[in-house]
Amino acid sequence: MDHPQHHQKTTTMDLIKDLVVRLSPDPSSNATEKSLKYAIRILSSRISPSVTIDEAAIAESIKRRLVNEGKSSEALTFADLYTKFSSRSISNRPALLYLLKVISDDRRKDRSSDLLSSALLPSLSDPKNSLENGHRTTAGGGGVLLFSKDPENIREIAFREFSDLITEESEIPEGVLVRDVLYACQGIDGKYVKFDKVSDGYALSESLTVPRSTRIMVRKLCELGWLFIKVRGYISESMDRFPAEDVGTVGQAFCAALQDELSDYYKLLAILESQSLNPIPMASESNSGNYLSLRRLAVWLAEPTVRMRLMAVLVDSCRVLRGGAMAGAIHVHAQHGDPMVQDFMRRLLRRVCSPLFEMVRSWVLEGELEDVFAEFFVLGQTVKAESLWREGYRLHDGMLPSFISPSLAQRILRTGKSINFLRVCCEDQGWADAAAEAAAAAGTTTMRGGLGYGETDALEALVSEAAKRIDKHLMDVMYKQYKFKEHCLAIKRYLLLGQGDFVQYLMDIVGPELSEPANTISSFKLAGLLESAIRSSNAQYDDPDILDRLRVKMMPHGAGDRGWDVFSLEYNAKVPLDTVFTESVMARYLRIFNFLWKLRRVEHALIGAWKIMKPNYISSDLFSKQGGTVTSQFVSMSRRCQVLWDEMNHFVTNLQYYIMFEVLEVSWSKFLEEMETSKDLDDLLAAHEKYLNSIVEKSLLGEPSQHLSKLLFVLFDLILRFRSFADRLYEGIYELQSSLRKSVSRGRGKPMSRSDDKKSKSGTWVGEGRKAITQFASEFRRKMGLDFDTIAHEYKSSLEGFIAQLPLQQHVDLKFLLFRLDFTEFYSRLYVNG
């Protein structure tokens, strides 16, 4: 028994065939067969009107038209029939009603046509010929009159033929391809769309019969899946390695931000999958439902593809980066003209930079370096307290993100260093109040999350306010609590020999002790002499804390060194002052002290020589009374010694004036000015460094003045040799005078005292008479004359070289020294004439 639907379908097909045969002029022709196929395609079409059919509106339109035509009775009849029609359970009632209305309209347009003519049926002859003729075609033998140029009919025919063409060319329904593409977008192989390792992407198999345009569109849409796999793989790989150092908190935040974006992506795919379940209508059907075709899918995935492509680029850029370097690399991609990309990157960077800005906040307001994975652009290392400021923290340029300028990074570094310096070295807690005031002034909070990416102005305001207040507090602590200025002045007075009475008394009492060999001198005895010099001068009124820091230091010595060569003073600068007065700084102070100490020693030696020369010069009048060549020679030598002493004293006096006033006092005055204008510890350190460098360079102790410095110390040694020569000369003259007096007394018959008699017996030449004395005096004068000539020649030669080198020095202040030494141009004319 046949199925009823099959029987009905067969009956319908027979009726259609019978109708086409009746209407065709030649039933046995090929045109009749084509017309039959065309009629079946038209009747099986699902093309609907371009607007949604409203059954009530159509019925109302029909009744209104009948009334307007004056057919009220027919309008009532239609209303009665429509009531019965609507009460029956008939499917597609709106479509049937629309069909009847169209047939009625068509019959009204052409009353001469047959009752079977219909605008819904095209010509059953060859449709191509009908369209090409462009006029009405009437079937022979009472055929149906058709309108082949009806625009709606042409459009529907074209749509239908295109759909049939696509269906014939593709063996895979579009809905199946859409679902496979959605699978590929999730990194899953579909039934037809699979991942090809050779081409490194999703694609349709070449063996499938699919239009080229469809294949290209599928490949473009599946790019999103390839990008998704890359991003998801990076997230999985990074999270599996966490908490490895090469991932860090910034890398973790980056992965979390990417995962959030993928979550939104998953939601979109879920919506698209639900829409893909709806059937795709035919091309000629007007359906605004939530179906999903490949073209609609391309529109839906356009923006997600841009975002996923951008995330893939970021993943490739940041794969080997971490911390601030990663944030900087991501920030570079945010410089984009597309508002959508800008918004996406801004949202991503706020998540990525959150740990970094939290590190900045914690460092600037609390001084805490919360950087477990070495991601911050501030690096810390364990050092001693005295090295905390200079070596404890530094900038790591490789971790400095590009949205933080180097100047801002320096301020961030210094602010955190100031807090740690106050906390560790100064044992001060006042910085906490200053940090709270800075946060309030900047309009932020000291709590976590107060800063974020894109708030560069707020970050700069916070850093500026924190730096200003914390640095001011640090300077107040250094000046008031630790008396930095007073300690600088103490170093100037004692190590740079600015306290004149103390230096003079110290040199007087330690001179005899320092004349001994260095290995025989007791440092404890020198420390006692230092205490005596302090109590005997105005230094006793200084702060006891300052005096307790002043100590005697014996430098390493070798064989033959005297106490003068190894004696020095040192100043014990404790924490936090040792941040400024480091070991290297104190070594430079020691070098300056040794230079100044030797200059004072030379001055002291010249003064001693004057004390010896003046009374002996007067007593030498005894030789002039005796007459003779020897006597005149001794007088001449004394005068030459006096002249050389005057030259040496002129040189030392002017050199000392230049050092004490042009160098020390001027440098100190400038240092005080810069100290007052210093806003932070770095400024203070720079001012002190400049002050110390100025003294070193102007004192001929710098690297460019090494040759001049050697000549200067040669002159100092020659002056000390002259002092030794003067001691030997006038000691010999004194002995000659004593012998001469004894000889004169003996010639006058005066008895000699017992002590004089012992001396005359002990000295071989005293008791030998006047002739022996004369011979010894002549020999002594000759030897001393040779020594004097050597010293005088070497001194003048060295002085000539020293003065000749002064104009060649780069430092302008050395010209003042040249002017003071040769203000009468005596040496210039002398050396030119020589």
Buried (B, 14 or more C-beta within 10 A) or exposed (E): EEEEEEEEEEEEEEEBBEBBBEBBEEEEEEBBEBBBEBBBEBEEBEBBEEEEBEBEEBBEEBBEBBEEEEBEEBBEEBEEEBEEBEEEEEEEBBBEBBEEBBBEEBBEEEEEBBEBBBBEBBBBBBBEEBBEEEEBBBBEEEBBBBBBEBEEBBEBBEBBBEBEEBEEEBEBEBBBBBBBBBBBBBBBEBEBBBBBEEEEBBBBEEEBEBEEEBBEBBBBBBBBBBBBBBBBEBBEEBBEEBEEEBBBBBBBBBBBBBEEBBEEBEEBBEEBBEBBEEEBBBBBBEBEEEBBBBEBBBEBBEEBBBBBBBBBBBBEBBEEBBBBBBBBBBBBBBEEEEEEBEEBBEBBBBBBBBBBBBBBBBBBBBBBBEBEBBBBBBBBEEEEBBBBBBEBBBBBEEBBBBBBEEEBBEBBBBBBBBBBBBBBBBEBEBBBEBBBBBBEBBEBBBEEEBBBBBBEEBBBBBBBBBBBBBBBBBBEBBBEEBBBBBBBBBBBBBBBBBBEEBBBBBBEBBBEBBEEEBEEBEEEEBEEBBBBBBEBBEBEEBEEEBBEBBBBBBEEBEEEBBBBBBBBBBBEBEBBBBBBBBEEBBEBBBBBBBBBBBBBBBBBBBEBBBEBBEEBBEEBEBBEEEEEEBBEBBBEBBEBBBEBBEBBBEBBEBBBBBBBEBBBEBBBEBBBEBBEEBEBBBBBBEBBEEBBEBBBBBBBBBEEBEBBBBBBEBBBBBBBBBBEBBBBBBEBBBBBBBBBEBBEBBEEEEEEEEEBEEBBEEBEBBBBEBEBBBEBBBEBBEEBBEBBEEBBEBBBEBBBBBBBBBEEBEBEBBEBBBEBBBEEEEBEEEBEEE
